[in-house]
Amino acid sequence: MEEPIYLSDMADILAKEKVIRQELIKPLESMIGLRNLLAHQYGDIDFKAIYNIVKHNLKDVYIFLDDIISYAKLYNFKKVFLSINCFLPLYSDRRLQFYPDYVLKA
């Protein structure tokens, strides 16, 4: 798989490698942009807008996780499942039951 030069390259690379679906490119680029905004504190941060995104608009995060998990299961990449543990609090407990061999292992 191609190595990204910048974090912003990840969406295109993952789509090109068929890890994520094409329609996830723009939302993933927006997520990366939001991450950059928060990490580097460019300008003023609208915390109410951030709260609303986190509270009501995580649909694309769930789709991203589904795509990553599907890809990892296809190739039996247990390391991928271990690396997404940081997302598990965002991910529904109902969905975790389908991946008991891969989640929450140290």
Number of C-alpha atoms within 10 A of each C-alpha: 7 10 9 13 8 7 12 16 14 18 23 18 17 19 15 15 11 13 17 24 16 13 10 19 19 12 15 19 17 14 16 17 14 15 12 14 14 14 9 9 11 9 8 8 12 8 9 9 10 13 11 11 12 13 9 8 12 14 12 14 18 15 14 19 19 15 17 20 22 14 16 16 15 9 9 13 13 14 10 16 21 14 10 16 16 11 11 14 8 13 17 10 10 7 11 14 10 10 12 10 11 19 18 14 9 5
